[in-house]
Structures are given as structure tokens and as C-alpha cells.
Amino acid sequence: VQEKLAYLGDQNLSMELGTLSFANEDVKTLKFEISFPDKEYTVVATTREILSAPDGSAMVALAIDGTSISEGSVTIRSSAKFTGKVDILAIRIGK
């Protein structure tokens, strides 16, 4: 399940916000609503909800898979399989 919001401004600002739902998984790909013009954007990923942890804490570390970054998607990997949600911000500022 992907929840997404996209903003495409002029050539100086583009961003996309998305949520990925992990279900006993350790890798997911967010496909952008609107592709970036190139791969020169920054990605931030953070756990919002971890349903598989008994105390609700974030029991995983997240990483952006640098080999998978494209104009149209980004892949997020976790240190272990888990069930929960990950919020993602992809942003490109400047030309």
C-alpha cells in the first residue's frame, strides 16, 4: 500500500511525500507520482509505526538503496523484517 502526495513546482523545487506499509518485509519501493528530472534529489525515510515490536518502538534501521535510485522511484531497506509504516520525503531543490 502506498500513500503519496506530490508537489511539482518550477525547476527550483520538486518534492514527494509517501508512506510505505511493510508487512513482515525488509524492502519496499516507492514509485513517484511525478518523476524527478534527474537523480539529483535527497531522500529521508523514517519509521512512523512499528506494529511488530511488542513495545511499539522502532526496532529497525532504515537505509536508502543507492543502487536503486532512479528518476521515478526509490527503494528503502530495513535492517530486519517488520510490520509497520515508513514515511518518505524525496526533495530536489535547485537546478
N, C-alpha and C positions, 0 to 999 in steps of 0.2 A: 504494500500500500504506500503510495506516495502522495503527500500533500504539498502543493507548491504555490508560490507567489513569485511572479517575475516582474522586474522593472527594467525597461529598456529606455534609457534617456538618450541624450545625444552621444557623440563619440567619447565624451569625458566621463560618463558614469553608466555602468550596467550592473545589475545585481539580481540574484535569485535566492529566495529563501525556500527551503524544502525540509520535509520531515520524512525519514525512512523508518519503517517499522520492521524490526528484526524479530524473527520467531525461531529461537534456537539456531541462529545463524551467526557467522562471523564475517560475512562480506555482503555488501549491497551496493548497487549502482544507482545514482540519481541521474535521471535524464532530464536535461533542462527544457523548459517550455520554449525558450528562445536561445539559440546557440550564441555563444560569445564569438566575436570576430576572430579571435586567436586564443592561444593557450596562456596568455599573459594575464591571469586572474588569480586571486587569492581565495583559498577555501578554509573555513573554520567549521569544525564538527564537534558537537558536544552532546553527551547523553542527557536526556530530559527525564526519562522514566525507565527504570530497570525493573521489570516485573519478575525476573527470575532470581533476583537476590532476596534472601529472606528478610533482610532489614531495609530493603529498598535503596540501598546505596549503589553507587556506580562501581561495580566490581570489574570493569573492563577498561582498557586503554584503547583509544581510537587513533587511527592513522589514515592519512590520505595516501592512496596508492598512486605514487607519482608516475608509474609506468602506464597508468590507465587514463590520465587526464587528457581530455580532448575538448574541442570547442563545444561539443554537445552533451558531455556527461562527465561525472567524476565518480570514482569508486572509493568507498570507505571500508576499511578493515578494522576489526576489533581483535583484541588480544586473546579472546576466548568466545565461544558461542554464548549467546544470551538472548533473552526475550525482552524487548523494550523499544523505546523510540530514541532516534538521534536527530537533532536539529542541525541543519547545514546552512551556512551562508557562503555563497560564492559571489565575489565582487571584483569588478575591474574599474579602477579609477585612472583617468588619464588616457592619452593616446598611445 
